[in-house]
Amino acid sequence: MADGERFIAVYMMANCKHGTLYVGVTSDLISRVVQHREGDLEGFTKRYGLKRLVWHERHRTITEAIQREKSLKKYKRDWKTNLIERENPDWSDLFAEIWN
């Protein structure tokens, strides 16, 4: 991916492995993750120090992404943990992956 490429995504942020999770949706994942990491967004992610991008999924339309976000929010924590660990077993910060 080229630096700064925008794309629609559903994503999960965490503060550490098996820590607090946040599920979000955005039309510009890179900018949104930077906002979370810098503490620019008031609310849940800032309060709990959620600065690690642990999972993301691209979508073609914002409507599709919002629907997926709503579905994910209904799932139990164990299901979300399994989703993360299928692709990112160490809960590594994936920010460099989307930036480069």
ChimeraX attribute file (.defattr): number of C-alpha atoms within 10 A of each C-alpha:
attribute: neighborCount
match mode: 1-to-1
recipient: residues
	/A:1	9
	/A:2	8
	/A:3	9
	/A:4	13
	/A:5	13
	/A:6	15
	/A:7	17
	/A:8	22
	/A:9	25
	/A:10	24
	/A:11	22
	/A:12	23
	/A:13	26
	/A:14	23
	/A:15	19
	/A:16	17
	/A:17	15
	/A:18	14
	/A:19	13
	/A:20	15
	/A:21	22
	/A:22	17
	/A:23	17
	/A:24	20
	/A:25	23
	/A:26	21
	/A:27	18
	/A:28	14
	/A:29	26
	/A:30	20
	/A:31	15
	/A:32	17
	/A:33	21
	/A:34	15
	/A:35	16
	/A:36	20
	/A:37	19
	/A:38	12
	/A:39	16
	/A:40	12
	/A:41	14
	/A:42	10
	/A:43	9
	/A:44	13
	/A:45	22
	/A:46	16
	/A:47	10
	/A:48	14
	/A:49	17
	/A:50	22
	/A:51	22
	/A:52	21
	/A:53	26
	/A:54	25
	/A:55	24
	/A:56	21
	/A:57	14
	/A:58	17
	/A:59	18
	/A:60	11
	/A:61	12
	/A:62	17
	/A:63	11
	/A:64	14
	/A:65	22
	/A:66	18
	/A:67	12
	/A:68	17
	/A:69	19
	/A:70	14
	/A:71	10
	/A:72	19
	/A:73	13
	/A:74	9
	/A:75	10
	/A:76	9
	/A:77	14
	/A:78	10
	/A:79	11
	/A:80	17
	/A:81	18
	/A:82	12
	/A:83	14
	/A:84	19
	/A:85	17
	/A:86	10
	/A:87	12
	/A:88	15
	/A:89	13
	/A:90	13
	/A:91	21
	/A:92	16
	/A:93	17
	/A:94	15
	/A:95	19
	/A:96	9
	/A:97	9
	/A:98	18
	/A:99	14
	/A:100	10
